[in-house]
Amino acid sequence: MICDWQFDFRPPRLWKRLLVFLFVGISCVLSLATAETVDGLLTQSQTAQRKGNLGDALILATKAASLEPTNAQCYYVRGRLYAEDRQSAKAVADFDKALSLEPRAAEIYQLRGIEQFKLSRFKESCADFDKFLGFAPQRAAQHWQRGISCYYAGRFEDGRKQFELHQTVNPNDVENAAWHFLCVARSAGLANARTSLLPVSGDSRVPMTQIYALFAGKAKADDVLAAAKGGYASPAQINRQLFYAHLYVGLYYEASGNEKLAAKHIRQAAEEYKVDDYMGEVARVHAALLKGN
C-alpha cells in the first residue's frame, strides 16, 4: 500500500529546545499544583480541627507532610493537633522536625516547652522556654509556665525570680505567690518562704483567699477545703474549686515535709477533681511523679 502521508521532521536542535521548554513547563505546573495541594490540605486540616474532628485533621496534615516533607508548616500544624489530642510525644517529634527546618520559629519553642513539661521532661521544658524568651524577651514577665518548669527542674532560684517578675504584671494572683513560696521553701527553708511571701490582695477566686492564708501560716488545710465546698456555684465550679484546694493544700504539705498528706491531696486534685487546663496538667504530672517514687 502506498501511503501519501507526509512527515515534517523538524531539525534535531529545534526538537531539543521544545523538549526542554516542555519539561520546564511541566515541572513548574507540578510544583505549583503540589504547593496548592499542601496549602489546601493544611487549610482543610485546620477547618476540621475547628469543627472538633481531630482525627480527620491529623489525616489531612499527614498527607500535607508526605507531599512536602521539607515544609516546616506541615509539622507545626500537625504538632499542634497532636498536642490538642494529648499525644505529647508525637507533638514534640513534629516540633523537633519543624525546628530543624525553621530554627528561628520562636512560637514552636514555646509549644514544645509545654509538651515537654507534660512528658515530665522538665529540663528540656525550661530550655525551650528560655529559647523562646531569647527570641521574645518582652514576654518574660508573663511567662509563669517557665517558673513552674523551673520548680520541677530543681532550678528554684530561677523559679523564684520568674514569679517575682510575673508579679509585676499580675500582682493579685495567689497562685503566683504560692509557687514563689514553694521555690523559696525548697531553696531556703519554710521559715524564709513564709517571711518572703509575696503580698497579694484582690484574688476573688474561691478558695484563693484561704489558700493564701494557709501559706502565710494563718489558716489550716480544713479552712481551704471548707471554703472550696461553699457558695452557690454550679457543680462544675465546685469541682474546680476543690481541684485548686486539694492541689495547693498538697503542695503546701509537701513544702512542709508531710509527704503522705501531700500525696493524698495532689492525687485527689489530679484524679478525683481533675480539670482540663494547664494547672490540671501540673497536678497530673505531679501525681505521676509521686507514683514513680
KOLTI-231951 format. One record per residue (C-alpha): x, y, z; residue number from 1; residue in three letters. Coordinates in nm, 3 decimals, m for minus. Layout:
N
{u=X; v=Y; w=Z; sepa=NUM; timi=ala}
...
//
This chain:
293
{u=0.000; v=0.000; w=0.000; sepa=1; timi=met}
{u=0.129; v=0.339; w=m0.092; sepa=2; timi=ile}
{u=0.089; v=0.597; w=0.185; sepa=3; timi=cys}
{u=0.074; v=0.957; w=0.081; sepa=4; timi=asp}
{u=0.114; v=1.095; w=0.438; sepa=5; timi=trp}
{u=0.392; v=1.343; w=0.465; sepa=6; timi=gln}
{u=0.602; v=1.368; w=0.782; sepa=7; timi=phe}
{u=0.753; v=1.704; w=0.863; sepa=8; timi=asp}
{u=1.057; v=1.619; w=1.068; sepa=9; timi=phe}
{u=1.193; v=1.927; w=1.247; sepa=10; timi=arg}
{u=1.564; v=1.981; w=1.278; sepa=11; timi=pro}
{u=1.705; v=1.800; w=1.584; sepa=12; timi=pro}
{u=1.818; v=2.123; w=1.758; sepa=13; timi=arg}
{u=1.466; v=2.267; w=1.748; sepa=14; timi=leu}
{u=1.319; v=1.946; w=1.891; sepa=15; timi=trp}
{u=1.565; v=1.958; w=2.178; sepa=16; timi=lys}
{u=1.464; v=2.312; w=2.259; sepa=17; timi=arg}
{u=1.095; v=2.224; w=2.251; sepa=18; timi=leu}
{u=1.153; v=1.928; w=2.480; sepa=19; timi=leu}
{u=1.345; v=2.142; w=2.728; sepa=20; timi=val}
{u=1.070; v=2.405; w=2.733; sepa=21; timi=phe}
{u=0.808; v=2.134; w=2.773; sepa=22; timi=leu}
{u=0.994; v=1.973; w=3.064; sepa=23; timi=phe}
{u=1.044; v=2.303; w=3.243; sepa=24; timi=val}
{u=0.680; v=2.395; w=3.190; sepa=25; timi=gly}
{u=0.552; v=2.066; w=3.327; sepa=26; timi=ile}
{u=0.786; v=2.091; w=3.627; sepa=27; timi=ser}
{u=0.660; v=2.440; w=3.710; sepa=28; timi=cys}
{u=0.298; v=2.333; w=3.679; sepa=29; timi=val}
{u=0.355; v=2.029; w=3.901; sepa=30; timi=leu}
{u=0.538; v=2.239; w=4.161; sepa=31; timi=ser}
{u=0.257; v=2.492; w=4.172; sepa=32; timi=leu}
{u=m0.003; v=2.217; w=4.193; sepa=33; timi=ala}
{u=0.183; v=2.050; w=4.480; sepa=34; timi=thr}
{u=0.217; v=2.377; w=4.670; sepa=35; timi=ala}
{u=m0.151; v=2.449; w=4.621; sepa=36; timi=glu}
{u=m0.238; v=2.098; w=4.735; sepa=37; timi=thr}
{u=m0.028; v=2.132; w=5.052; sepa=38; timi=val}
{u=m0.182; v=2.468; w=5.136; sepa=39; timi=asp}
{u=m0.526; v=2.331; w=5.064; sepa=40; timi=gly}
{u=m0.471; v=2.026; w=5.282; sepa=41; timi=leu}
{u=m0.348; v=2.237; w=5.572; sepa=42; timi=leu}
{u=m0.646; v=2.469; w=5.537; sepa=43; timi=thr}
{u=m0.881; v=2.170; w=5.535; sepa=44; timi=gln}
{u=m0.698; v=2.027; w=5.837; sepa=45; timi=ser}
{u=m0.745; v=2.345; w=6.037; sepa=46; timi=gln}
{u=m1.111; v=2.361; w=5.936; sepa=47; timi=thr}
{u=m1.160; v=2.003; w=6.059; sepa=48; timi=ala}
{u=m0.987; v=2.095; w=6.385; sepa=49; timi=gln}
{u=m1.222; v=2.388; w=6.444; sepa=50; timi=arg}
{u=m1.516; v=2.153; w=6.394; sepa=51; timi=lys}
{u=m1.372; v=1.916; w=6.654; sepa=52; timi=gly}
{u=m1.274; v=1.645; w=6.404; sepa=53; timi=asn}
{u=m0.918; v=1.589; w=6.524; sepa=54; timi=leu}
{u=m0.885; v=1.251; w=6.355; sepa=55; timi=gly}
{u=m0.966; v=1.396; w=6.013; sepa=56; timi=asp}
{u=m0.744; v=1.697; w=6.082; sepa=57; timi=ala}
{u=m0.447; v=1.473; w=6.158; sepa=58; timi=leu}
{u=m0.501; v=1.267; w=5.841; sepa=59; timi=ile}
{u=m0.505; v=1.581; w=5.628; sepa=60; timi=leu}
{u=m0.195; v=1.727; w=5.796; sepa=61; timi=ala}
{u=m0.012; v=1.398; w=5.750; sepa=62; timi=thr}
{u=m0.098; v=1.398; w=5.377; sepa=63; timi=lys}
{u=0.040; v=1.750; w=5.352; sepa=64; timi=ala}
{u=0.364; v=1.647; w=5.521; sepa=65; timi=ala}
{u=0.404; v=1.349; w=5.288; sepa=66; timi=ser}
{u=0.360; v=1.574; w=4.984; sepa=67; timi=leu}
{u=0.615; v=1.829; w=5.102; sepa=68; timi=glu}
{u=0.838; v=1.681; w=5.374; sepa=69; timi=pro}
{u=1.063; v=1.987; w=5.390; sepa=70; timi=thr}
{u=0.775; v=2.224; w=5.471; sepa=71; timi=asn}
{u=0.803; v=2.323; w=5.838; sepa=72; timi=ala}
{u=0.442; v=2.445; w=5.841; sepa=73; timi=gln}
{u=0.317; v=2.089; w=5.794; sepa=74; timi=cys}
{u=0.490; v=1.969; w=6.111; sepa=75; timi=tyr}
{u=0.389; v=2.281; w=6.304; sepa=76; timi=tyr}
{u=0.022; v=2.228; w=6.219; sepa=77; timi=val}
{u=0.031; v=1.855; w=6.289; sepa=78; timi=arg}
{u=0.228; v=1.906; w=6.610; sepa=79; timi=gly}
{u=m0.041; v=2.138; w=6.742; sepa=80; timi=arg}
{u=m0.304; v=1.880; w=6.653; sepa=81; timi=leu}
{u=m0.115; v=1.608; w=6.837; sepa=82; timi=tyr}
{u=m0.086; v=1.840; w=7.138; sepa=83; timi=ala}
{u=m0.460; v=1.901; w=7.137; sepa=84; timi=glu}
{u=m0.515; v=1.525; w=7.109; sepa=85; timi=asp}
{u=m0.294; v=1.471; w=7.417; sepa=86; timi=arg}
{u=m0.027; v=1.290; w=7.217; sepa=87; timi=gln}
{u=0.260; v=1.491; w=7.360; sepa=88; timi=ser}
{u=0.542; v=1.264; w=7.241; sepa=89; timi=ala}
{u=0.424; v=1.286; w=6.881; sepa=90; timi=lys}
{u=0.376; v=1.661; w=6.917; sepa=91; timi=ala}
{u=0.734; v=1.702; w=7.037; sepa=92; timi=val}
{u=0.862; v=1.490; w=6.746; sepa=93; timi=ala}
{u=0.681; v=1.714; w=6.497; sepa=94; timi=asp}
{u=0.803; v=2.031; w=6.667; sepa=95; timi=phe}
{u=1.156; v=1.887; w=6.653; sepa=96; timi=asp}
{u=1.119; v=1.840; w=6.278; sepa=97; timi=lys}
{u=0.971; v=2.186; w=6.228; sepa=98; timi=ala}
{u=1.255; v=2.349; w=6.423; sepa=99; timi=leu}
{u=1.517; v=2.155; w=6.228; sepa=100; timi=ser}
{u=1.371; v=2.322; w=5.918; sepa=101; timi=leu}
{u=1.296; v=2.663; w=6.074; sepa=102; timi=glu}
{u=1.521; v=2.705; w=6.381; sepa=103; timi=pro}
{u=1.410; v=3.065; w=6.441; sepa=104; timi=arg}
{u=1.040; v=2.982; w=6.476; sepa=105; timi=ala}
{u=1.001; v=3.120; w=6.829; sepa=106; timi=ala}
{u=0.645; v=3.005; w=6.892; sepa=107; timi=glu}
{u=0.738; v=2.643; w=6.829; sepa=108; timi=ile}
{u=0.990; v=2.652; w=7.116; sepa=109; timi=tyr}
{u=0.707; v=2.772; w=7.340; sepa=110; timi=gln}
{u=0.474; v=2.497; w=7.223; sepa=111; timi=leu}
{u=0.741; v=2.230; w=7.255; sepa=112; timi=arg}
{u=0.826; v=2.352; w=7.605; sepa=113; timi=gly}
{u=0.465; v=2.296; w=7.711; sepa=114; timi=ile}
{u=0.459; v=1.943; w=7.570; sepa=115; timi=glu}
{u=0.799; v=1.864; w=7.724; sepa=116; timi=gln}
{u=0.653; v=1.958; w=8.062; sepa=117; timi=phe}
{u=0.357; v=1.726; w=8.010; sepa=118; timi=lys}
{u=0.608; v=1.446; w=7.945; sepa=119; timi=leu}
{u=0.790; v=1.530; w=8.272; sepa=120; timi=ser}
{u=1.095; v=1.647; w=8.076; sepa=121; timi=arg}
{u=1.145; v=1.949; w=8.296; sepa=122; timi=phe}
{u=1.499; v=2.048; w=8.196; sepa=123; timi=lys}
{u=1.403; v=2.029; w=7.830; sepa=124; timi=glu}
{u=1.091; v=2.233; w=7.901; sepa=125; timi=ser}
{u=1.298; v=2.504; w=8.070; sepa=126; timi=cys}
{u=1.545; v=2.505; w=7.782; sepa=127; timi=ala}
{u=1.264; v=2.554; w=7.530; sepa=128; timi=asp}
{u=1.104; v=2.833; w=7.732; sepa=129; timi=phe}
{u=1.444; v=3.002; w=7.768; sepa=130; timi=asp}
{u=1.497; v=2.973; w=7.394; sepa=131; timi=lys}
{u=1.155; v=3.122; w=7.328; sepa=132; timi=phe}
{u=1.231; v=3.418; w=7.555; sepa=133; timi=leu}
{u=1.560; v=3.467; w=7.375; sepa=134; timi=gly}
{u=1.351; v=3.550; w=7.067; sepa=135; timi=phe}
{u=1.074; v=3.729; w=7.258; sepa=136; timi=ala}
{u=1.222; v=3.888; w=7.575; sepa=137; timi=pro}
{u=0.919; v=4.117; w=7.602; sepa=138; timi=gln}
{u=0.716; v=3.810; w=7.703; sepa=139; timi=arg}
{u=0.934; v=3.726; w=8.005; sepa=140; timi=ala}
{u=0.714; v=3.882; w=8.272; sepa=141; timi=ala}
{u=0.404; v=3.691; w=8.158; sepa=142; timi=gln}
{u=0.580; v=3.356; w=8.146; sepa=143; timi=his}
{u=0.456; v=3.186; w=8.464; sepa=144; timi=trp}
{u=0.474; v=2.846; w=8.292; sepa=145; timi=gln}
{u=0.851; v=2.880; w=8.286; sepa=146; timi=arg}
{u=0.852; v=2.933; w=8.662; sepa=147; timi=gly}
{u=0.663; v=2.608; w=8.720; sepa=148; timi=ile}
{u=0.901; v=2.418; w=8.491; sepa=149; timi=ser}
{u=1.196; v=2.567; w=8.680; sepa=150; timi=cys}
{u=1.047; v=2.444; w=9.008; sepa=151; timi=tyr}
{u=1.018; v=2.086; w=8.884; sepa=152; timi=tyr}
{u=1.360; v=2.101; w=8.719; sepa=153; timi=ala}
{u=1.517; v=2.197; w=9.052; sepa=154; timi=gly}
{u=1.602; v=2.548; w=8.931; sepa=155; timi=arg}
{u=1.447; v=2.702; w=9.243; sepa=156; timi=phe}
{u=1.630; v=3.033; w=9.229; sepa=157; timi=glu}
{u=1.533; v=3.084; w=8.866; sepa=158; timi=asp}
{u=1.176; v=2.994; w=8.960; sepa=159; timi=gly}
{u=1.175; v=3.245; w=9.245; sepa=160; timi=arg}
{u=1.295; v=3.521; w=9.012; sepa=161; timi=lys}
{u=1.039; v=3.427; w=8.748; sepa=162; timi=gln}
{u=0.749; v=3.451; w=8.992; sepa=163; timi=phe}
{u=0.877; v=3.781; w=9.128; sepa=164; timi=glu}
{u=0.890; v=3.909; w=8.772; sepa=165; timi=leu}
{u=0.542; v=3.778; w=8.699; sepa=166; timi=his}
{u=0.401; v=3.966; w=8.996; sepa=167; timi=gln}
{u=0.492; v=4.292; w=8.824; sepa=168; timi=thr}
{u=0.224; v=4.220; w=8.561; sepa=169; timi=val}
{u=m0.011; v=4.005; w=8.772; sepa=170; timi=asn}
{u=0.005; v=4.139; w=9.129; sepa=171; timi=pro}
{u=m0.323; v=3.989; w=9.252; sepa=172; timi=asn}
{u=m0.256; v=3.623; w=9.173; sepa=173; timi=asp}
{u=m0.243; v=3.395; w=9.478; sepa=174; timi=val}
{u=m0.111; v=3.108; w=9.267; sepa=175; timi=glu}
{u=0.193; v=3.311; w=9.169; sepa=176; timi=asn}
{u=0.266; v=3.384; w=9.535; sepa=177; timi=ala}
{u=0.221; v=3.016; w=9.621; sepa=178; timi=ala}
{u=0.471; v=2.899; w=9.359; sepa=179; timi=trp}
{u=0.717; v=3.167; w=9.471; sepa=180; timi=his}
{u=0.673; v=3.031; w=9.825; sepa=181; timi=phe}
{u=0.738; v=2.677; w=9.706; sepa=182; timi=leu}
{u=1.060; v=2.776; w=9.527; sepa=183; timi=cys}
{u=1.191; v=2.963; w=9.833; sepa=184; timi=val}
{u=1.091; v=2.678; w=10.065; sepa=185; timi=ala}
{u=1.292; v=2.430; w=9.857; sepa=186; timi=arg}
{u=1.599; v=2.653; w=9.838; sepa=187; timi=ser}
{u=1.597; v=2.839; w=10.171; sepa=188; timi=ala}
{u=1.352; v=2.664; w=10.403; sepa=189; timi=gly}
{u=0.990; v=2.704; w=10.510; sepa=190; timi=leu}
{u=1.051; v=2.993; w=10.751; sepa=191; timi=ala}
{u=1.219; v=3.203; w=10.484; sepa=192; timi=asn}
{u=0.942; v=3.118; w=10.240; sepa=193; timi=ala}
{u=0.679; v=3.246; w=10.481; sepa=194; timi=arg}
{u=0.860; v=3.570; w=10.561; sepa=195; timi=thr}
{u=0.917; v=3.638; w=10.189; sepa=196; timi=ser}
{u=0.561; v=3.551; w=10.082; sepa=197; timi=leu}
{u=0.467; v=3.792; w=9.805; sepa=198; timi=leu}
{u=0.193; v=4.038; w=9.905; sepa=199; timi=pro}
{u=m0.134; v=3.966; w=9.725; sepa=200; timi=val}
{u=m0.484; v=4.106; w=9.754; sepa=201; timi=ser}
{u=m0.786; v=4.106; w=9.530; sepa=202; timi=gly}
{u=m0.784; v=3.747; w=9.401; sepa=203; timi=asp}
{u=m1.159; v=3.682; w=9.417; sepa=204; timi=ser}
{u=m1.144; v=3.320; w=9.304; sepa=205; timi=arg}
{u=m1.267; v=3.066; w=9.558; sepa=206; timi=val}
{u=m1.077; v=2.947; w=9.763; sepa=207; timi=pro}
{u=m0.772; v=3.165; w=9.688; sepa=208; timi=met}
{u=m0.810; v=3.383; w=9.998; sepa=209; timi=thr}
{u=m0.791; v=3.075; w=10.221; sepa=210; timi=gln}
{u=m0.502; v=2.927; w=10.020; sepa=211; timi=ile}
{u=m0.303; v=3.248; w=10.069; sepa=212; timi=tyr}
{u=m0.380; v=3.240; w=10.442; sepa=213; timi=ala}
{u=m0.261; v=2.879; w=10.458; sepa=214; timi=leu}
{u=0.073; v=2.966; w=10.301; sepa=215; timi=phe}
{u=0.101; v=3.266; w=10.532; sepa=216; timi=ala}
{u=0.052; v=3.040; w=10.836; sepa=217; timi=gly}
{u=m0.284; v=3.197; w=10.925; sepa=218; timi=lys}
{u=m0.521; v=2.917; w=10.821; sepa=219; timi=ala}
{u=m0.549; v=2.540; w=10.819; sepa=220; timi=lys}
{u=m0.598; v=2.298; w=10.533; sepa=221; timi=ala}
{u=m0.954; v=2.235; w=10.654; sepa=222; timi=asp}
{u=m1.031; v=2.605; w=10.611; sepa=223; timi=asp}
{u=m0.928; v=2.584; w=10.246; sepa=224; timi=val}
{u=m1.134; v=2.272; w=10.180; sepa=225; timi=leu}
{u=m1.441; v=2.410; w=10.357; sepa=226; timi=ala}
{u=m1.428; v=2.731; w=10.154; sepa=227; timi=ala}
{u=m1.397; v=2.531; w=9.832; sepa=228; timi=ala}
{u=m1.720; v=2.345; w=9.908; sepa=229; timi=lys}
{u=m1.920; v=2.657; w=9.993; sepa=230; timi=gly}
{u=m2.115; v=2.914; w=9.798; sepa=231; timi=gly}
{u=m2.382; v=2.885; w=9.532; sepa=232; timi=tyr}
{u=m2.157; v=2.769; w=9.250; sepa=233; timi=ala}
{u=m2.253; v=2.510; w=8.990; sepa=234; timi=ser}
{u=m2.131; v=2.150; w=9.028; sepa=235; timi=pro}
{u=m1.863; v=2.217; w=8.764; sepa=236; timi=ala}
{u=m1.744; v=2.525; w=8.952; sepa=237; timi=gln}
{u=m1.744; v=2.340; w=9.285; sepa=238; timi=ile}
{u=m1.529; v=2.073; w=9.121; sepa=239; timi=asn}
{u=m1.288; v=2.340; w=9.001; sepa=240; timi=arg}
{u=m1.271; v=2.499; w=9.345; sepa=241; timi=gln}
{u=m1.198; v=2.163; w=9.505; sepa=242; timi=leu}
{u=m0.931; v=2.094; w=9.244; sepa=243; timi=phe}
{u=m0.743; v=2.409; w=9.340; sepa=244; timi=tyr}
{u=m0.799; v=2.347; w=9.709; sepa=245; timi=ala}
{u=m0.652; v=1.997; w=9.701; sepa=246; timi=his}
{u=m0.368; v=2.093; w=9.467; sepa=247; timi=leu}
{u=m0.240; v=2.377; w=9.682; sepa=248; timi=tyr}
{u=m0.305; v=2.202; w=10.011; sepa=249; timi=val}
{u=m0.099; v=1.913; w=9.872; sepa=250; timi=gly}
{u=0.180; v=2.141; w=9.757; sepa=251; timi=leu}
{u=0.183; v=2.314; w=10.095; sepa=252; timi=tyr}
{u=0.207; v=1.983; w=10.279; sepa=253; timi=tyr}
{u=0.494; v=1.883; w=10.051; sepa=254; timi=glu}
{u=0.680; v=2.206; w=10.129; sepa=255; timi=ala}
{u=0.616; v=2.138; w=10.499; sepa=256; timi=ser}
{u=0.765; v=1.789; w=10.475; sepa=257; timi=gly}
{u=0.442; v=1.592; w=10.515; sepa=258; timi=asn}
{u=0.479; v=1.366; w=10.214; sepa=259; timi=glu}
{u=0.187; v=1.138; w=10.299; sepa=260; timi=lys}
{u=m0.073; v=1.415; w=10.311; sepa=261; timi=leu}
{u=0.089; v=1.586; w=10.013; sepa=262; timi=ala}
{u=0.046; v=1.274; w=9.801; sepa=263; timi=ala}
{u=m0.314; v=1.227; w=9.917; sepa=264; timi=lys}
{u=m0.428; v=1.576; w=9.820; sepa=265; timi=his}
{u=m0.232; v=1.603; w=9.496; sepa=266; timi=ile}
{u=m0.378; v=1.273; w=9.378; sepa=267; timi=arg}
{u=m0.725; v=1.394; w=9.465; sepa=268; timi=gln}
{u=m0.666; v=1.704; w=9.255; sepa=269; timi=ala}
{u=m0.530; v=1.501; w=8.963; sepa=270; timi=ala}
{u=m0.786; v=1.221; w=8.969; sepa=271; timi=glu}
{u=m1.100; v=1.298; w=9.169; sepa=272; timi=glu}
{u=m1.135; v=1.667; w=9.083; sepa=273; timi=tyr}
{u=m0.931; v=1.689; w=8.764; sepa=274; timi=lys}
{u=m0.971; v=1.988; w=8.534; sepa=275; timi=val}
{u=m0.884; v=2.036; w=8.169; sepa=276; timi=asp}
{u=m0.630; v=2.317; w=8.168; sepa=277; timi=asp}
{u=m0.260; v=2.376; w=8.229; sepa=278; timi=tyr}
{u=m0.289; v=2.352; w=8.607; sepa=279; timi=met}
{u=m0.473; v=2.026; w=8.556; sepa=280; timi=gly}
{u=m0.165; v=1.905; w=8.369; sepa=281; timi=glu}
{u=0.054; v=2.022; w=8.658; sepa=282; timi=val}
{u=m0.149; v=1.812; w=8.902; sepa=283; timi=ala}
{u=m0.139; v=1.511; w=8.669; sepa=284; timi=arg}
{u=0.237; v=1.539; w=8.618; sepa=285; timi=val}
{u=0.298; v=1.578; w=8.992; sepa=286; timi=his}
{u=0.078; v=1.278; w=9.073; sepa=287; timi=ala}
{u=0.267; v=1.070; w=8.814; sepa=288; timi=ala}
{u=0.596; v=1.168; w=8.979; sepa=289; timi=leu}
{u=0.459; v=1.051; w=9.314; sepa=290; timi=leu}
{u=0.364; v=0.717; w=9.163; sepa=291; timi=lys}
{u=0.714; v=0.688; w=9.021; sepa=292; timi=gly}
{u=0.855; v=0.727; w=9.368; sepa=293; timi=asn}
//
